Amino acid sequence: MKFYNSCKKYGAKVSVLALSVVGTSVMAEDFTAKITEASTAANANQTAVITAILTLAAISFGVGMLVQWLRK
């Protein structure tokens, strides 16, 4: 009887906790796809930034060499 009374008293709280744990695992799958998508976009942005920096460095070096050659 004591077990039955405990189940009646805490049953709703335990079931809510169990459903929230199950719901969390389902939500984690949805976020994994979003995280993967964001990671792919971040890698593309990083590649674009590195390319832009290297291009700017090459142009600056070329302009510097041209100015130095013209001063002679």
PDB file of N, H, CA, C and O in Angstrom:
ATOM      1  N   MET A   1       0.821  -1.184   0.000  1.00  0.00           N
ATOM      2  CA  MET A   1       0.000   0.000   0.000  1.00  0.00           C
ATOM      3  C   MET A   1       0.871   1.256   0.000  1.00  0.00           C
ATOM      4  O   MET A   1       0.534   2.261  -0.626  1.00  0.00           O
ATOM      5  N   LYS A   2       1.993   1.180   0.711  1.00  0.00           N
ATOM      6  H   LYS A   2       2.266   0.364   1.219  1.00  0.00           H
ATOM      7  CA  LYS A   2       2.877   2.346   0.774  1.00  0.00           C
ATOM      8  C   LYS A   2       3.435   2.670  -0.613  1.00  0.00           C
ATOM      9  O   LYS A   2       3.533   3.836  -0.996  1.00  0.00           O
ATOM     10  N   PHE A   3       3.798   1.628  -1.356  1.00  0.00           N
ATOM     11  H   PHE A   3       3.718   0.681  -1.045  1.00  0.00           H
ATOM     12  CA  PHE A   3       4.315   1.828  -2.713  1.00  0.00           C
ATOM     13  C   PHE A   3       3.255   2.439  -3.620  1.00  0.00           C
ATOM     14  O   PHE A   3       3.550   3.323  -4.425  1.00  0.00           O
ATOM     15  N   TYR A   4       2.021   1.965  -3.486  1.00  0.00           N
ATOM     16  H   TYR A   4       1.781   1.248  -2.832  1.00  0.00           H
ATOM     17  CA  TYR A   4       0.920   2.487  -4.291  1.00  0.00           C
ATOM     18  C   TYR A   4       0.687   3.972  -3.998  1.00  0.00           C
ATOM     19  O   TYR A   4       0.471   4.758  -4.920  1.00  0.00           O
ATOM     20  N   ASN A   5       0.731   4.351  -2.738  1.00  0.00           N
ATOM     21  H   ASN A   5       0.907   3.712  -1.989  1.00  0.00           H
ATOM     22  CA  ASN A   5       0.546   5.756  -2.366  1.00  0.00           C
ATOM     23  C   ASN A   5       1.698   6.619  -2.882  1.00  0.00           C
ATOM     24  O   ASN A   5       1.481   7.751  -3.312  1.00  0.00           O
ATOM     25  N   SER A   6       2.906   6.092  -2.839  1.00  0.00           N
ATOM     26  H   SER A   6       3.082   5.172  -2.490  1.00  0.00           H
ATOM     27  CA  SER A   6       4.065   6.837  -3.360  1.00  0.00           C
ATOM     28  C   SER A   6       3.934   7.031  -4.867  1.00  0.00           C
ATOM     29  O   SER A   6       4.271   8.091  -5.393  1.00  0.00           O
ATOM     30  N   CYS A   7       3.446   6.008  -5.554  1.00  0.00           N
ATOM     31  H   CYS A   7       3.173   5.147  -5.126  1.00  0.00           H
ATOM     32  CA  CYS A   7       3.257   6.122  -7.001  1.00  0.00           C
ATOM     33  C   CYS A   7       2.210   7.168  -7.332  1.00  0.00           C
ATOM     34  O   CYS A   7       2.375   7.938  -8.278  1.00  0.00           O
ATOM     35  N   LYS A   8       1.127   7.199  -6.554  1.00  0.00           N
ATOM     36  H   LYS A   8       0.993   6.573  -5.786  1.00  0.00           H
ATOM     37  CA  LYS A   8       0.102   8.208  -6.788  1.00  0.00           C
ATOM     38  C   LYS A   8       0.649   9.611  -6.516  1.00  0.00           C
ATOM     39  O   LYS A   8       0.318  10.564  -7.222  1.00  0.00           O
ATOM     40  N   LYS A   9       1.482   9.721  -5.493  1.00  0.00           N
ATOM     41  H   LYS A   9       1.751   8.947  -4.920  1.00  0.00           H
ATOM     42  CA  LYS A   9       1.983  11.035  -5.088  1.00  0.00           C
ATOM     43  C   LYS A   9       3.022  11.562  -6.075  1.00  0.00           C
ATOM     44  O   LYS A   9       2.966  12.731  -6.456  1.00  0.00           O
ATOM     45  N   TYR A  10       3.963  10.727  -6.493  1.00  0.00           N
ATOM     46  H   TYR A  10       4.008   9.777  -6.184  1.00  0.00           H
ATOM     47  CA  TYR A  10       5.084  11.179  -7.331  1.00  0.00           C
ATOM     48  C   TYR A  10       4.985  10.728  -8.788  1.00  0.00           C
ATOM     49  O   TYR A  10       5.871  11.037  -9.584  1.00  0.00           O
ATOM     50  N   GLY A  11       3.958  10.026  -9.141  1.00  0.00           N
ATOM     51  H   GLY A  11       3.237   9.775  -8.494  1.00  0.00           H
ATOM     52  CA  GLY A  11       3.841   9.458 -10.480  1.00  0.00           C
ATOM     53  C   GLY A  11       3.853  10.499 -11.586  1.00  0.00           C
ATOM     54  O   GLY A  11       4.528  10.320 -12.599  1.00  0.00           O
ATOM     55  N   ALA A  12       3.118  11.575 -11.403  1.00  0.00           N
ATOM     56  H   ALA A  12       2.569  11.720 -10.580  1.00  0.00           H
ATOM     57  CA  ALA A  12       3.050  12.611 -12.436  1.00  0.00           C
ATOM     58  C   ALA A  12       4.408  13.277 -12.627  1.00  0.00           C
ATOM     59  O   ALA A  12       4.815  13.542 -13.758  1.00  0.00           O
ATOM     60  N   LYS A  13       5.107  13.546 -11.535  1.00  0.00           N
ATOM     61  H   LYS A  13       4.777  13.331 -10.616  1.00  0.00           H
ATOM     62  CA  LYS A  13       6.423  14.198 -11.623  1.00  0.00           C
ATOM     63  C   LYS A  13       7.436  13.294 -12.313  1.00  0.00           C
ATOM     64  O   LYS A  13       8.247  13.758 -13.114  1.00  0.00           O
ATOM     65  N   VAL A  14       7.387  12.018 -12.002  1.00  0.00           N
ATOM     66  H   VAL A  14       6.728  11.641 -11.351  1.00  0.00           H
ATOM     67  CA  VAL A  14       8.321  11.070 -12.610  1.00  0.00           C
ATOM     68  C   VAL A  14       8.039  10.932 -14.103  1.00  0.00           C
ATOM     69  O   VAL A  14       8.967  10.860 -14.909  1.00  0.00           O
ATOM     70  N   SER A  15       6.761  10.896 -14.473  1.00  0.00           N
ATOM     71  H   SER A  15       6.006  10.955 -13.819  1.00  0.00           H
ATOM     72  CA  SER A  15       6.442  10.759 -15.893  1.00  0.00           C
ATOM     73  C   SER A  15       6.845  12.014 -16.667  1.00  0.00           C
ATOM     74  O   SER A  15       7.298  11.910 -17.807  1.00  0.00           O
ATOM     75  N   VAL A  16       6.692  13.186 -16.077  1.00  0.00           N
ATOM     76  H   VAL A  16       6.324  13.271 -15.151  1.00  0.00           H
ATOM     77  CA  VAL A  16       7.131  14.423 -16.742  1.00  0.00           C
ATOM     78  C   VAL A  16       8.642  14.413 -16.911  1.00  0.00           C
ATOM     79  O   VAL A  16       9.147  14.796 -17.966  1.00  0.00           O
ATOM     80  N   LEU A  17       9.360  13.987 -15.905  1.00  0.00           N
ATOM     81  H   LEU A  17       8.950  13.675 -15.048  1.00  0.00           H
ATOM     82  CA  LEU A  17      10.816  13.900 -15.983  1.00  0.00           C
ATOM     83  C   LEU A  17      11.239  12.914 -17.071  1.00  0.00           C
ATOM     84  O   LEU A  17      12.157  13.195 -17.841  1.00  0.00           O
ATOM     85  N   ALA A  18      10.575  11.767 -17.135  1.00  0.00           N
ATOM     86  H   ALA A  18       9.829  11.539 -16.509  1.00  0.00           H
ATOM     87  CA  ALA A  18      10.918  10.763 -18.147  1.00  0.00           C
ATOM     88  C   ALA A  18      10.635  11.291 -19.549  1.00  0.00           C
ATOM     89  O   ALA A  18      11.430  11.074 -20.463  1.00  0.00           O
ATOM     90  N   LEU A  19       9.524  11.974 -19.726  1.00  0.00           N
ATOM     91  H   LEU A  19       8.878  12.151 -18.984  1.00  0.00           H
ATOM     92  CA  LEU A  19       9.194  12.527 -21.041  1.00  0.00           C
ATOM     93  C   LEU A  19      10.169  13.636 -21.439  1.00  0.00           C
ATOM     94  O   LEU A  19      10.507  13.774 -22.615  1.00  0.00           O
ATOM     95  N   SER A  20      10.617  14.417 -20.471  1.00  0.00           N
ATOM     96  H   SER A  20      10.343  14.305 -19.516  1.00  0.00           H
ATOM     97  CA  SER A  20      11.574  15.477 -20.806  1.00  0.00           C
ATOM     98  C   SER A  20      12.929  14.900 -21.200  1.00  0.00           C
ATOM     99  O   SER A  20      13.613  15.452 -22.062  1.00  0.00           O
ATOM    100  N   VAL A  21      13.317  13.797 -20.578  1.00  0.00           N
ATOM    101  H   VAL A  21      12.761  13.348 -19.878  1.00  0.00           H
ATOM    102  CA  VAL A  21      14.579  13.140 -20.949  1.00  0.00           C
ATOM    103  C   VAL A  21      14.470  12.561 -22.356  1.00  0.00           C
ATOM    104  O   VAL A  21      15.404  12.687 -23.147  1.00  0.00           O
ATOM    105  N   VAL A  22      13.360  11.937 -22.672  1.00  0.00           N
ATOM    106  H   VAL A  22      12.601  11.834 -22.028  1.00  0.00           H
ATOM    107  CA  VAL A  22      13.143  11.379 -24.008  1.00  0.00           C
ATOM    108  C   VAL A  22      13.071  12.515 -25.026  1.00  0.00           C
ATOM    109  O   VAL A  22      13.639  12.404 -26.113  1.00  0.00           O
ATOM    110  N   GLY A  23      12.392  13.586 -24.693  1.00  0.00           N
ATOM    111  H   GLY A  23      11.931  13.675 -23.810  1.00  0.00           H
ATOM    112  CA  GLY A  23      12.283  14.729 -25.593  1.00  0.00           C
ATOM    113  C   GLY A  23      13.624  15.380 -25.847  1.00  0.00           C
ATOM    114  O   GLY A  23      13.873  15.869 -26.949  1.00  0.00           O
ATOM    115  N   THR A  24      14.488  15.397 -24.860  1.00  0.00           N
ATOM    116  H   THR A  24      14.286  15.000 -23.964  1.00  0.00           H
ATOM    117  CA  THR A  24      15.812  15.976 -25.025  1.00  0.00           C
ATOM    118  C   THR A  24      16.631  15.193 -26.030  1.00  0.00           C
ATOM    119  O   THR A  24      17.345  15.791 -26.834  1.00  0.00           O
ATOM    120  N   SER A  25      16.549  13.883 -26.010  1.00  0.00           N
ATOM    121  H   SER A  25      15.968  13.397 -25.357  1.00  0.00           H
ATOM    122  CA  SER A  25      17.316  13.082 -26.961  1.00  0.00           C
ATOM    123  C   SER A  25      16.808  13.291 -28.383  1.00  0.00           C
ATOM    124  O   SER A  25      17.594  13.257 -29.330  1.00  0.00           O
ATOM    125  N   VAL A  26      15.521  13.504 -28.541  1.00  0.00           N
ATOM    126  H   VAL A  26      14.883  13.532 -27.771  1.00  0.00           H
ATOM    127  CA  VAL A  26      14.972  13.770 -29.867  1.00  0.00           C
ATOM    128  C   VAL A  26      15.431  15.136 -30.352  1.00  0.00           C
ATOM    129  O   VAL A  26      15.771  15.295 -31.524  1.00  0.00           O
ATOM    130  N   MET A  27      15.446  16.118 -29.470  1.00  0.00           N
ATOM    131  H   MET A  27      15.170  15.989 -28.517  1.00  0.00           H
ATOM    132  CA  MET A  27      15.885  17.455 -29.846  1.00  0.00           C
ATOM    133  C   MET A  27      17.369  17.475 -30.194  1.00  0.00           C
ATOM    134  O   MET A  27      17.792  18.263 -31.039  1.00  0.00           O
ATOM    135  N   ALA A  28      18.154  16.630 -29.562  1.00  0.00           N
ATOM    136  H   ALA A  28      17.810  15.990 -28.875  1.00  0.00           H
ATOM    137  CA  ALA A  28      19.590  16.605 -29.835  1.00  0.00           C
ATOM    138  C   ALA A  28      19.860  16.210 -31.284  1.00  0.00           C
ATOM    139  O   ALA A  28      20.814  16.704 -31.885  1.00  0.00           O
ATOM    140  N   GLU A  29      19.062  15.354 -31.838  1.00  0.00           N
ATOM    141  H   GLU A  29      18.287  14.953 -31.349  1.00  0.00           H
ATOM    142  CA  GLU A  29      19.239  14.960 -33.231  1.00  0.00           C
ATOM    143  C   GLU A  29      18.981  16.126 -34.167  1.00  0.00           C
ATOM    144  O   GLU A  29      19.686  16.289 -35.163  1.00  0.00           O
ATOM    145  N   ASP A  30      17.986  16.935 -33.862  1.00  0.00           N
ATOM    146  H   ASP A  30      17.413  16.803 -33.053  1.00  0.00           H
ATOM    147  CA  ASP A  30      17.695  18.093 -34.694  1.00  0.00           C
ATOM    148  C   ASP A  30      18.844  19.096 -34.653  1.00  0.00           C
ATOM    149  O   ASP A  30      19.191  19.681 -35.678  1.00  0.00           O
ATOM    150  N   PHE A  31      19.434  19.298 -33.483  1.00  0.00           N
ATOM    151  H   PHE A  31      19.152  18.823 -32.649  1.00  0.00           H
ATOM    152  CA  PHE A  31      20.520  20.256 -33.355  1.00  0.00           C
ATOM    153  C   PHE A  31      21.797  19.772 -34.019  1.00  0.00           C
ATOM    154  O   PHE A  31      22.614  20.586 -34.449  1.00  0.00           O
ATOM    155  N   THR A  32      21.985  18.455 -34.110  1.00  0.00           N
ATOM    156  H   THR A  32      21.321  17.794 -33.760  1.00  0.00           H
ATOM    157  CA  THR A  32      23.206  17.954 -34.745  1.00  0.00           C
ATOM    158  C   THR A  32      23.250  18.358 -36.209  1.00  0.00           C
ATOM    159  O   THR A  32      24.309  18.718 -36.723  1.00  0.00           O
ATOM    160  N   ALA A  33      22.135  18.303 -36.868  1.00  0.00           N
ATOM    161  H   ALA A  33      21.275  18.010 -36.450  1.00  0.00           H
ATOM    162  CA  ALA A  33      22.089  18.699 -38.275  1.00  0.00           C
ATOM    163  C   ALA A  33      22.374  20.191 -38.421  1.00  0.00           C
ATOM    164  O   ALA A  33      23.086  20.608 -39.334  1.00  0.00           O
ATOM    165  N   LYS A  34      21.818  20.983 -37.522  1.00  0.00           N
ATOM    166  H   LYS A  34      21.239  20.643 -36.780  1.00  0.00           H
ATOM    167  CA  LYS A  34      22.053  22.426 -37.576  1.00  0.00           C
ATOM    168  C   LYS A  34      23.504  22.770 -37.268  1.00  0.00           C
ATOM    169  O   LYS A  34      24.076  23.671 -37.883  1.00  0.00           O
ATOM    170  N   ILE A  35      24.099  22.055 -36.320  1.00  0.00           N
ATOM    171  H   ILE A  35      23.635  21.323 -35.821  1.00  0.00           H
ATOM    172  CA  ILE A  35      25.498  22.294 -35.978  1.00  0.00           C
ATOM    173  C   ILE A  35      26.395  21.929 -37.154  1.00  0.00           C
ATOM    174  O   ILE A  35      27.345  22.650 -37.456  1.00  0.00           O
ATOM    175  N   THR A  36      26.103  20.824 -37.812  1.00  0.00           N
ATOM    176  H   THR A  36      25.331  20.238 -37.566  1.00  0.00           H
ATOM    177  CA  THR A  36      26.878  20.419 -38.982  1.00  0.00           C
ATOM    178  C   THR A  36      26.760  21.447 -40.091  1.00  0.00           C
ATOM    179  O   THR A  36      27.748  21.771 -40.750  1.00  0.00           O
ATOM    180  N   GLU A  37      25.560  21.959 -40.300  1.00  0.00           N
ATOM    181  H   GLU A  37      24.757  21.695 -39.765  1.00  0.00           H
ATOM    182  CA  GLU A  37      25.334  22.974 -41.329  1.00  0.00           C
ATOM    183  C   GLU A  37      26.092  24.262 -41.009  1.00  0.00           C
ATOM    184  O   GLU A  37      26.684  24.878 -41.896  1.00  0.00           O
ATOM    185  N   ALA A  38      26.070  24.659 -39.749  1.00  0.00           N
ATOM    186  H   ALA A  38      25.590  24.158 -39.029  1.00  0.00           H
ATOM    187  CA  ALA A  38      26.793  25.867 -39.336  1.00  0.00           C
ATOM    188  C   ALA A  38      28.296  25.681 -39.457  1.00  0.00           C
ATOM    189  O   ALA A  38      29.011  26.614 -39.821  1.00  0.00           O
ATOM    190  N   SER A  39      28.774  24.492 -39.157  1.00  0.00           N
ATOM    191  H   SER A  39      28.193  23.734 -38.861  1.00  0.00           H
ATOM    192  CA  SER A  39      30.197  24.203 -39.282  1.00  0.00           C
ATOM    193  C   SER A  39      30.652  24.275 -40.732  1.00  0.00           C
ATOM    194  O   SER A  39      31.731  24.791 -41.023  1.00  0.00           O
ATOM    195  N   THR A  40      29.839  23.763 -41.632  1.00  0.00           N
ATOM    196  H   THR A  40      28.963  23.344 -41.395  1.00  0.00           H
ATOM    197  CA  THR A  40      30.160  23.829 -43.056  1.00  0.00           C
ATOM    198  C   THR A  40      30.208  25.271 -43.537  1.00  0.00           C
ATOM    199  O   THR A  40      31.107  25.652 -44.287  1.00  0.00           O
ATOM    200  N   ALA A  41      29.242  26.070 -43.105  1.00  0.00           N
ATOM    201  H   ALA A  41      28.512  25.761 -42.495  1.00  0.00           H
ATOM    202  CA  ALA A  41      29.223  27.487 -43.484  1.00  0.00           C
ATOM    203  C   ALA A  41      30.423  28.227 -42.904  1.00  0.00           C
ATOM    204  O   ALA A  41      31.006  29.082 -43.570  1.00  0.00           O
ATOM    205  N   ALA A  42      30.790  27.904 -41.677  1.00  0.00           N
ATOM    206  H   ALA A  42      30.316  27.209 -41.136  1.00  0.00           H
ATOM    207  CA  ALA A  42      31.944  28.552 -41.045  1.00  0.00           C
ATOM    208  C   ALA A  42      33.235  28.214 -41.777  1.00  0.00           C
ATOM    209  O   ALA A  42      34.095  29.077 -41.951  1.00  0.00           O
ATOM    210  N   ASN A  43      33.375  26.969 -42.206  1.00  0.00           N
ATOM    211  H   ASN A  43      32.677  26.267 -42.065  1.00  0.00           H
ATOM    212  CA  ASN A  43      34.572  26.582 -42.956  1.00  0.00           C
ATOM    213  C   ASN A  43      34.649  27.321 -44.291  1.00  0.00           C
ATOM    214  O   ASN A  43      35.730  27.724 -44.720  1.00  0.00           O
ATOM    215  N   ALA A  44      33.505  27.497 -44.942  1.00  0.00           N
ATOM    216  H   ALA A  44      32.627  27.170 -44.594  1.00  0.00           H
ATOM    217  CA  ALA A  44      33.488  28.228 -46.208  1.00  0.00           C
ATOM    218  C   ALA A  44      33.864  29.691 -45.987  1.00  0.00           C
ATOM    219  O   ALA A  44      34.621  30.267 -46.769  1.00  0.00           O
ATOM    220  N   ASN A  45      33.331  30.291 -44.921  1.00  0.00           N
ATOM    221  H   ASN A  45      32.716  29.824 -44.286  1.00  0.00           H
ATOM    222  CA  ASN A  45      33.668  31.681 -44.611  1.00  0.00           C
ATOM    223  C   ASN A  45      35.147  31.827 -44.269  1.00  0.00           C
ATOM    224  O   ASN A  45      35.786  32.798 -44.674  1.00  0.00           O
ATOM    225  N   GLN A  46      35.688  30.873 -43.529  1.00  0.00           N
ATOM    226  H   GLN A  46      35.169  30.085 -43.200  1.00  0.00           H
ATOM    227  CA  GLN A  46      37.098  30.928 -43.157  1.00  0.00           C
ATOM    228  C   GLN A  46      37.980  30.830 -44.403  1.00  0.00           C
ATOM    229  O   GLN A  46      38.985  31.534 -44.505  1.00  0.00           O
ATOM    230  N   THR A  47      37.622  29.985 -45.326  1.00  0.00           N
ATOM    231  H   THR A  47      36.806  29.413 -45.243  1.00  0.00           H
ATOM    232  CA  THR A  47      38.378  29.865 -46.573  1.00  0.00           C
ATOM    233  C   THR A  47      38.331  31.160 -47.363  1.00  0.00           C
ATOM    234  O   THR A  47      39.342  31.579 -47.926  1.00  0.00           O
ATOM    235  N   ALA A  48      37.173  31.798 -47.411  1.00  0.00           N
ATOM    236  H   ALA A  48      36.351  31.458 -46.953  1.00  0.00           H
ATOM    237  CA  ALA A  48      37.042  33.068 -48.131  1.00  0.00           C
ATOM    238  C   ALA A  48      37.884  34.159 -47.490  1.00  0.00           C
ATOM    239  O   ALA A  48      38.505  34.950 -48.200  1.00  0.00           O
ATOM    240  N   VAL A  49      37.919  34.217 -46.184  1.00  0.00           N
ATOM    241  H   VAL A  49      37.415  33.574 -45.608  1.00  0.00           H
ATOM    242  CA  VAL A  49      38.708  35.241 -45.479  1.00  0.00           C
ATOM    243  C   VAL A  49      40.200  35.017 -45.710  1.00  0.00           C
ATOM    244  O   VAL A  49      40.936  35.970 -45.967  1.00  0.00           O
ATOM    245  N   ILE A  50      40.645  33.785 -45.622  1.00  0.00           N
ATOM    246  H   ILE A  50      40.048  33.011 -45.413  1.00  0.00           H
ATOM    247  CA  ILE A  50      42.063  33.493 -45.836  1.00  0.00           C
ATOM    248  C   ILE A  50      42.467  33.845 -47.265  1.00  0.00           C
ATOM    249  O   ILE A  50      43.540  34.405 -47.489  1.00  0.00           O
ATOM    250  N   THR A  51      41.617  33.519 -48.222  1.00  0.00           N
ATOM    251  H   THR A  51      40.746  33.064 -48.041  1.00  0.00           H
ATOM    252  CA  THR A  51      41.895  33.862 -49.617  1.00  0.00           C
ATOM    253  C   THR A  51      41.985  35.369 -49.805  1.00  0.00           C
ATOM    254  O   THR A  51      42.871  35.856 -50.507  1.00  0.00           O
ATOM    255  N   ALA A  52      41.081  36.102 -49.187  1.00  0.00           N
ATOM    256  H   ALA A  52      40.361  35.706 -48.616  1.00  0.00           H
ATOM    257  CA  ALA A  52      41.089  37.566 -49.296  1.00  0.00           C
ATOM    258  C   ALA A  52      42.347  38.163 -48.671  1.00  0.00           C
ATOM    259  O   ALA A  52      42.931  39.096 -49.221  1.00  0.00           O
ATOM    260  N   ILE A  53      42.758  37.638 -47.544  1.00  0.00           N
ATOM    261  H   ILE A  53      42.283  36.880 -47.097  1.00  0.00           H
ATOM    262  CA  ILE A  53      43.959  38.159 -46.873  1.00  0.00           C
ATOM    263  C   ILE A  53      45.200  37.885 -47.710  1.00  0.00           C
ATOM    264  O   ILE A  53      46.047  38.765 -47.862  1.00  0.00           O
ATOM    265  N   LEU A  54      45.320  36.677 -48.254  1.00  0.00           N
ATOM    266  H   LEU A  54      44.632  35.962 -48.129  1.00  0.00           H
ATOM    267  CA  LEU A  54      46.478  36.357 -49.081  1.00  0.00           C
ATOM    268  C   LEU A  54      46.498  37.180 -50.363  1.00  0.00           C
ATOM    269  O   LEU A  54      47.564  37.599 -50.814  1.00  0.00           O
ATOM    270  N   THR A  55      45.332  37.415 -50.949  1.00  0.00           N
ATOM    271  H   THR A  55      44.466  37.075 -50.582  1.00  0.00           H
ATOM    272  CA  THR A  55      45.254  38.245 -52.146  1.00  0.00           C
ATOM    273  C   THR A  55      45.659  39.674 -51.848  1.00  0.00           C
ATOM    274  O   THR A  55      46.396  40.284 -52.622  1.00  0.00           O
ATOM    275  N   LEU A  56      45.185  40.217 -50.732  1.00  0.00           N
ATOM    276  H   LEU A  56      44.586  39.722 -50.103  1.00  0.00           H
ATOM    277  CA  LEU A  56      45.549  41.577 -50.334  1.00  0.00           C
ATOM    278  C   LEU A  56      47.048  41.687 -50.069  1.00  0.00           C
ATOM    279  O   LEU A  56      47.666  42.689 -50.428  1.00  0.00           O
ATOM    280  N   ALA A  57      47.634  40.674 -49.447  1.00  0.00           N
ATOM    281  H   ALA A  57      47.132  39.860 -49.155  1.00  0.00           H
ATOM    282  CA  ALA A  57      49.077  40.683 -49.187  1.00  0.00           C
ATOM    283  C   ALA A  57      49.857  40.644 -50.499  1.00  0.00           C
ATOM    284  O   ALA A  57      50.855  41.351 -50.643  1.00  0.00           O
ATOM    285  N   ALA A  58      49.418  39.834 -51.452  1.00  0.00           N
ATOM    286  H   ALA A  58      48.607  39.260 -51.335  1.00  0.00           H
ATOM    287  CA  ALA A  58      50.110  39.751 -52.745  1.00  0.00           C
ATOM    288  C   ALA A  58      50.009  41.068 -53.508  1.00  0.00           C
ATOM    289  O   ALA A  58      50.985  41.513 -54.112  1.00  0.00           O
ATOM    290  N   ILE A  59      48.832  41.691 -53.482  1.00  0.00           N
ATOM    291  H   ILE A  59      48.039  41.329 -52.991  1.00  0.00           H
ATOM    292  CA  ILE A  59      48.663  42.981 -54.163  1.00  0.00           C
ATOM    293  C   ILE A  59      49.523  44.049 -53.510  1.00  0.00           C
ATOM    294  O   ILE A  59      50.159  44.844 -54.201  1.00  0.00           O
ATOM    295  N   SER A  60      49.548  44.074 -52.184  1.00  0.00           N
ATOM    296  H   SER A  60      49.031  43.428 -51.622  1.00  0.00           H
ATOM    297  CA  SER A  60      50.371  45.066 -51.472  1.00  0.00           C
ATOM    298  C   SER A  60      51.850  44.872 -51.790  1.00  0.00           C
ATOM    299  O   SER A  60      52.577  45.843 -52.003  1.00  0.00           O
ATOM    300  N   PHE A  61      52.285  43.637 -51.822  1.00  0.00           N
ATOM    301  H   PHE A  61      51.694  42.849 -51.649  1.00  0.00           H
ATOM    302  CA  PHE A  61      53.677  43.360 -52.143  1.00  0.00           C
ATOM    303  C   PHE A  61      53.993  43.803 -53.573  1.00  0.00           C
ATOM    304  O   PHE A  61      55.041  44.397 -53.828  1.00  0.00           O
ATOM    305  N   GLY A  62      53.080  43.508 -54.505  1.00  0.00           N
ATOM    306  H   GLY A  62      52.229  43.025 -54.298  1.00  0.00           H
ATOM    307  CA  GLY A  62      53.286  43.903 -55.903  1.00  0.00           C
ATOM    308  C   GLY A  62      53.327  45.409 -56.072  1.00  0.00           C
ATOM    309  O   GLY A  62      54.168  45.922 -56.810  1.00  0.00           O
ATOM    310  N   VAL A  63      52.443  46.123 -55.409  1.00  0.00           N
ATOM    311  H   VAL A  63      51.760  45.707 -54.809  1.00  0.00           H
ATOM    312  CA  VAL A  63      52.432  47.589 -55.493  1.00  0.00           C
ATOM    313  C   VAL A  63      53.704  48.159 -54.876  1.00  0.00           C
ATOM    314  O   VAL A  63      54.283  49.112 -55.398  1.00  0.00           O
ATOM    315  N   GLY A  64      54.126  47.579 -53.782  1.00  0.00           N
ATOM    316  H   GLY A  64      53.656  46.805 -53.359  1.00  0.00           H
ATOM    317  CA  GLY A  64      55.379  48.031 -53.143  1.00  0.00           C
ATOM    318  C   GLY A  64      56.571  47.835 -54.055  1.00  0.00           C
ATOM    319  O   GLY A  64      57.429  48.711 -54.160  1.00  0.00           O
ATOM    320  N   MET A  65      56.629  46.689 -54.715  1.00  0.00           N
ATOM    321  H   MET A  65      55.932  45.977 -54.629  1.00  0.00           H
ATOM    322  CA  MET A  65      57.735  46.440 -55.645  1.00  0.00           C
ATOM    323  C   MET A  65      57.680  47.407 -56.829  1.00  0.00           C
ATOM    324  O   MET A  65      58.722  47.879 -57.286  1.00  0.00           O
ATOM    325  N   LEU A  66      56.482  47.708 -57.331  1.00  0.00           N
ATOM    326  H   LEU A  66      55.636  47.324 -56.960  1.00  0.00           H
ATOM    327  CA  LEU A  66      56.325  48.634 -58.447  1.00  0.00           C
ATOM    328  C   LEU A  66      56.753  50.045 -58.058  1.00  0.00           C
ATOM    329  O   LEU A  66      57.444  50.716 -58.824  1.00  0.00           O
ATOM    330  N   VAL A  67      56.358  50.490 -56.899  1.00  0.00           N
ATOM    331  H   VAL A  67      55.797  49.945 -56.276  1.00  0.00           H
ATOM    332  CA  VAL A  67      56.750  51.826 -56.423  1.00  0.00           C
ATOM    333  C   VAL A  67      58.264  51.886 -56.239  1.00  0.00           C
ATOM    334  O   VAL A  67      58.892  52.879 -56.608  1.00  0.00           O
ATOM    335  N   GLN A  68      58.850  50.847 -55.681  1.00  0.00           N
ATOM    336  H   GLN A  68      58.340  50.040 -55.382  1.00  0.00           H
ATOM    337  CA  GLN A  68      60.298  50.816 -55.484  1.00  0.00           C
ATOM    338  C   GLN A  68      61.025  50.829 -56.827  1.00  0.00           C
ATOM    339  O   GLN A  68      62.060  51.483 -56.955  1.00  0.00           O
ATOM    340  N   TRP A  69      60.514  50.134 -57.812  1.00  0.00           N
ATOM    341  H   TRP A  69      59.673  49.603 -57.709  1.00  0.00           H
ATOM    342  CA  TRP A  69      61.129  50.106 -59.146  1.00  0.00           C
ATOM    343  C   TRP A  69      61.026  51.462 -59.837  1.00  0.00           C
ATOM    344  O   TRP A  69      61.950  51.888 -60.530  1.00  0.00           O
ATOM    345  N   LEU A  70      59.875  52.146 -59.639  1.00  0.00           N
ATOM    346  H   LEU A  70      59.124  51.800 -59.076  1.00  0.00           H
ATOM    347  CA  LEU A  70      59.678  53.453 -60.271  1.00  0.00           C
ATOM    348  C   LEU A  70      60.556  54.543 -59.628  1.00  0.00           C
ATOM    349  O   LEU A  70      60.869  55.534 -60.288  1.00  0.00           O
ATOM    350  N   ARG A  71      60.950  54.385 -58.389  1.00  0.00           N
ATOM    351  H   ARG A  71      60.696  53.579 -57.853  1.00  0.00           H
ATOM    352  CA  ARG A  71      61.778  55.378 -57.712  1.00  0.00           C
ATOM    353  C   ARG A  71      63.230  55.344 -58.237  1.00  0.00           C
ATOM    354  O   ARG A  71      63.947  56.333 -58.080  1.00  0.00           O
ATOM    355  N   LYS A  72      63.666  54.271 -58.835  1.00  0.00           N
ATOM    356  H   LYS A  72      63.083  53.468 -58.962  1.00  0.00           H
ATOM    357  CA  LYS A  72      65.042  54.154 -59.311  1.00  0.00           C
ATOM    358  C   LYS A  72      65.332  55.050 -60.447  1.00  0.00           C
ATOM    359  O   LYS A  72      66.454  55.059 -60.955  1.00  0.00           O
TER     360      LYS A  72
END
